[in-house]
Amino acid sequence: MSNWVSASQAAELIGVSTRTLLRWEEQGKLKPMRTSGGHRRYDVSELLGTKNDSSLTIGYARCSSHDQKEDLKRQVLVLESYCASKGWNFEIIQDYCMGVEVRRISKSSNN
């Protein structure tokens, strides 16, 4: 089942104005559903496929002990693979927590 959202929710979700959504509809890039009252509803899965190249997706991976270091690597690989498969420009933030020490390591991809 699809998840449908209003024009304002759709615009906020992908970081564009509602006017941009209307323009994309006029250009045939989007096909919103109309409610019985004539309001536009957008399919979230379709919208997430329309993110423009300037958007940035943030992935977050975390481990809380040295014993989980391999799990952190696995998390990062899964996040990188998923984001790359979608063609997204992304950054992976890693939290390596041990006691009170927190290390953040960022990694970017320019797809």
ChimeraX commands (.cxc) that place a marker at each C-alpha (Angstrom):
marker #1 position 0.00,0.00,0.00 radius 0.5
marker #1 position 1.31,3.42,-0.90 radius 0.5
marker #1 position 1.68,6.30,1.51 radius 0.5
marker #1 position 0.09,9.49,0.16 radius 0.5
marker #1 position 0.86,12.98,1.52 radius 0.5
marker #1 position -0.40,16.51,0.89 radius 0.5
marker #1 position 1.44,18.99,-1.32 radius 0.5
marker #1 position 2.94,20.85,1.65 radius 0.5
marker #1 position 4.08,17.60,3.27 radius 0.5
marker #1 position 5.54,16.39,-0.04 radius 0.5
marker #1 position 7.43,19.65,-0.56 radius 0.5
marker #1 position 8.87,19.52,2.95 radius 0.5
marker #1 position 9.84,15.86,2.54 radius 0.5
marker #1 position 12.03,16.48,-0.50 radius 0.5
marker #1 position 13.07,20.06,0.30 radius 0.5
marker #1 position 11.35,21.98,-2.49 radius 0.5
marker #1 position 8.51,24.50,-2.67 radius 0.5
marker #1 position 4.92,23.54,-3.45 radius 0.5
marker #1 position 5.28,25.64,-6.62 radius 0.5
marker #1 position 8.11,23.33,-7.71 radius 0.5
marker #1 position 5.80,20.34,-7.24 radius 0.5
marker #1 position 3.19,22.01,-9.44 radius 0.5
marker #1 position 5.81,22.77,-12.10 radius 0.5
marker #1 position 6.99,19.13,-12.02 radius 0.5
marker #1 position 3.36,18.03,-12.46 radius 0.5
marker #1 position 2.98,20.37,-15.46 radius 0.5
marker #1 position 6.20,18.91,-16.94 radius 0.5
marker #1 position 4.92,15.36,-16.43 radius 0.5
marker #1 position 7.57,14.47,-13.85 radius 0.5
marker #1 position 4.99,13.80,-11.12 radius 0.5
marker #1 position 1.46,12.45,-11.26 radius 0.5
marker #1 position -0.39,13.24,-8.01 radius 0.5
marker #1 position -3.65,11.59,-7.09 radius 0.5
marker #1 position -6.66,13.88,-6.61 radius 0.5
marker #1 position -9.01,13.57,-3.65 radius 0.5
marker #1 position -12.76,13.85,-4.14 radius 0.5
marker #1 position -12.37,17.51,-3.08 radius 0.5
marker #1 position -9.72,18.10,-5.78 radius 0.5
marker #1 position -6.69,18.23,-3.47 radius 0.5
marker #1 position -3.39,16.77,-4.67 radius 0.5
marker #1 position -1.85,13.79,-2.87 radius 0.5
marker #1 position 1.67,12.59,-3.64 radius 0.5
marker #1 position 3.04,9.06,-3.37 radius 0.5
marker #1 position 6.01,9.11,-0.95 radius 0.5
marker #1 position 7.88,6.35,-2.82 radius 0.5
marker #1 position 7.60,8.33,-6.07 radius 0.5
marker #1 position 8.76,11.51,-4.35 radius 0.5
marker #1 position 11.85,9.94,-2.83 radius 0.5
marker #1 position 12.88,8.90,-6.31 radius 0.5
marker #1 position 12.73,12.54,-7.48 radius 0.5
marker #1 position 15.29,14.03,-5.09 radius 0.5
marker #1 position 17.51,16.39,-7.04 radius 0.5
marker #1 position 21.31,16.09,-7.15 radius 0.5
marker #1 position 21.79,18.94,-4.67 radius 0.5
marker #1 position 20.04,17.07,-1.85 radius 0.5
marker #1 position 22.12,15.24,0.73 radius 0.5
marker #1 position 21.11,12.08,2.53 radius 0.5
marker #1 position 22.65,11.46,5.95 radius 0.5
marker #1 position 23.28,7.90,7.13 radius 0.5
marker #1 position 24.07,7.21,10.78 radius 0.5
marker #1 position 25.99,4.22,12.15 radius 0.5
marker #1 position 26.87,3.71,15.81 radius 0.5
marker #1 position 28.55,1.24,18.11 radius 0.5
marker #1 position 28.94,1.54,21.86 radius 0.5
marker #1 position 31.95,-0.66,22.57 radius 0.5
marker #1 position 35.17,-1.91,21.04 radius 0.5
marker #1 position 33.57,-5.35,20.76 radius 0.5
marker #1 position 31.07,-3.92,18.26 radius 0.5
marker #1 position 33.66,-2.36,15.96 radius 0.5
marker #1 position 33.00,-4.96,13.23 radius 0.5
marker #1 position 29.27,-4.28,13.52 radius 0.5
marker #1 position 29.96,-0.58,12.92 radius 0.5
marker #1 position 31.83,-1.46,9.71 radius 0.5
marker #1 position 28.91,-3.64,8.60 radius 0.5
marker #1 position 26.42,-0.85,9.33 radius 0.5
marker #1 position 28.47,1.60,7.26 radius 0.5
marker #1 position 28.70,-0.83,4.32 radius 0.5
marker #1 position 24.94,-1.42,4.36 radius 0.5
marker #1 position 24.20,2.32,4.49 radius 0.5
marker #1 position 26.69,3.11,1.71 radius 0.5
marker #1 position 25.34,0.33,-0.51 radius 0.5
marker #1 position 21.73,1.41,-0.03 radius 0.5
marker #1 position 22.39,5.10,-0.65 radius 0.5
marker #1 position 24.56,4.35,-3.69 radius 0.5
marker #1 position 21.88,2.01,-5.12 radius 0.5
marker #1 position 19.40,4.89,-4.97 radius 0.5
marker #1 position 21.86,7.26,-6.66 radius 0.5
marker #1 position 21.79,9.61,-3.70 radius 0.5
marker #1 position 24.48,12.10,-2.72 radius 0.5
marker #1 position 25.15,10.96,0.83 radius 0.5
marker #1 position 27.28,11.29,3.93 radius 0.5
marker #1 position 27.69,8.55,6.51 radius 0.5
marker #1 position 28.24,9.64,10.10 radius 0.5
marker #1 position 29.81,7.05,12.38 radius 0.5
marker #1 position 29.67,7.23,16.16 radius 0.5
marker #1 position 32.22,5.17,17.98 radius 0.5
marker #1 position 31.37,5.43,21.68 radius 0.5
marker #1 position 33.51,4.02,24.43 radius 0.5
marker #1 position 32.73,5.30,27.90 radius 0.5
marker #1 position 32.54,9.08,27.61 radius 0.5
marker #1 position 34.68,9.31,24.47 radius 0.5
marker #1 position 32.74,9.86,21.24 radius 0.5
marker #1 position 34.47,9.90,17.87 radius 0.5
marker #1 position 32.60,11.00,14.76 radius 0.5
marker #1 position 33.93,10.06,11.37 radius 0.5
marker #1 position 32.22,11.32,8.20 radius 0.5
marker #1 position 32.39,9.77,4.78 radius 0.5
marker #1 position 30.85,11.26,1.63 radius 0.5
marker #1 position 29.94,10.08,-1.84 radius 0.5
marker #1 position 29.47,12.35,-4.84 radius 0.5
marker #1 position 27.19,10.30,-7.08 radius 0.5
marker link #1:1,2 radius 0.2
marker link #1:2,3 radius 0.2
marker link #1:3,4 radius 0.2
marker link #1:4,5 radius 0.2
marker link #1:5,6 radius 0.2
marker link #1:6,7 radius 0.2
marker link #1:7,8 radius 0.2
marker link #1:8,9 radius 0.2
marker link #1:9,10 radius 0.2
marker link #1:10,11 radius 0.2
marker link #1:11,12 radius 0.2
marker link #1:12,13 radius 0.2
marker link #1:13,14 radius 0.2
marker link #1:14,15 radius 0.2
marker link #1:15,16 radius 0.2
marker link #1:16,17 radius 0.2
marker link #1:17,18 radius 0.2
marker link #1:18,19 radius 0.2
marker link #1:19,20 radius 0.2
marker link #1:20,21 radius 0.2
marker link #1:21,22 radius 0.2
marker link #1:22,23 radius 0.2
marker link #1:23,24 radius 0.2
marker link #1:24,25 radius 0.2
marker link #1:25,26 radius 0.2
marker link #1:26,27 radius 0.2
marker link #1:27,28 radius 0.2
marker link #1:28,29 radius 0.2
marker link #1:29,30 radius 0.2
marker link #1:30,31 radius 0.2
marker link #1:31,32 radius 0.2
marker link #1:32,33 radius 0.2
marker link #1:33,34 radius 0.2
marker link #1:34,35 radius 0.2
marker link #1:35,36 radius 0.2
marker link #1:36,37 radius 0.2
marker link #1:37,38 radius 0.2
marker link #1:38,39 radius 0.2
marker link #1:39,40 radius 0.2
marker link #1:40,41 radius 0.2
marker link #1:41,42 radius 0.2
marker link #1:42,43 radius 0.2
marker link #1:43,44 radius 0.2
marker link #1:44,45 radius 0.2
marker link #1:45,46 radius 0.2
marker link #1:46,47 radius 0.2
marker link #1:47,48 radius 0.2
marker link #1:48,49 radius 0.2
marker link #1:49,50 radius 0.2
marker link #1:50,51 radius 0.2
marker link #1:51,52 radius 0.2
marker link #1:52,53 radius 0.2
marker link #1:53,54 radius 0.2
marker link #1:54,55 radius 0.2
marker link #1:55,56 radius 0.2
marker link #1:56,57 radius 0.2
marker link #1:57,58 radius 0.2
marker link #1:58,59 radius 0.2
marker link #1:59,60 radius 0.2
marker link #1:60,61 radius 0.2
marker link #1:61,62 radius 0.2
marker link #1:62,63 radius 0.2
marker link #1:63,64 radius 0.2
marker link #1:64,65 radius 0.2
marker link #1:65,66 radius 0.2
marker link #1:66,67 radius 0.2
marker link #1:67,68 radius 0.2
marker link #1:68,69 radius 0.2
marker link #1:69,70 radius 0.2
marker link #1:70,71 radius 0.2
marker link #1:71,72 radius 0.2
marker link #1:72,73 radius 0.2
marker link #1:73,74 radius 0.2
marker link #1:74,75 radius 0.2
marker link #1:75,76 radius 0.2
marker link #1:76,77 radius 0.2
marker link #1:77,78 radius 0.2
marker link #1:78,79 radius 0.2
marker link #1:79,80 radius 0.2
marker link #1:80,81 radius 0.2
marker link #1:81,82 radius 0.2
marker link #1:82,83 radius 0.2
marker link #1:83,84 radius 0.2
marker link #1:84,85 radius 0.2
marker link #1:85,86 radius 0.2
marker link #1:86,87 radius 0.2
marker link #1:87,88 radius 0.2
marker link #1:88,89 radius 0.2
marker link #1:89,90 radius 0.2
marker link #1:90,91 radius 0.2
marker link #1:91,92 radius 0.2
marker link #1:92,93 radius 0.2
marker link #1:93,94 radius 0.2
marker link #1:94,95 radius 0.2
marker link #1:95,96 radius 0.2
marker link #1:96,97 radius 0.2
marker link #1:97,98 radius 0.2
marker link #1:98,99 radius 0.2
marker link #1:99,100 radius 0.2
marker link #1:100,101 radius 0.2
marker link #1:101,102 radius 0.2
marker link #1:102,103 radius 0.2
marker link #1:103,104 radius 0.2
marker link #1:104,105 radius 0.2
marker link #1:105,106 radius 0.2
marker link #1:106,107 radius 0.2
marker link #1:107,108 radius 0.2
marker link #1:108,109 radius 0.2
marker link #1:109,110 radius 0.2
marker link #1:110,111 radius 0.2
view
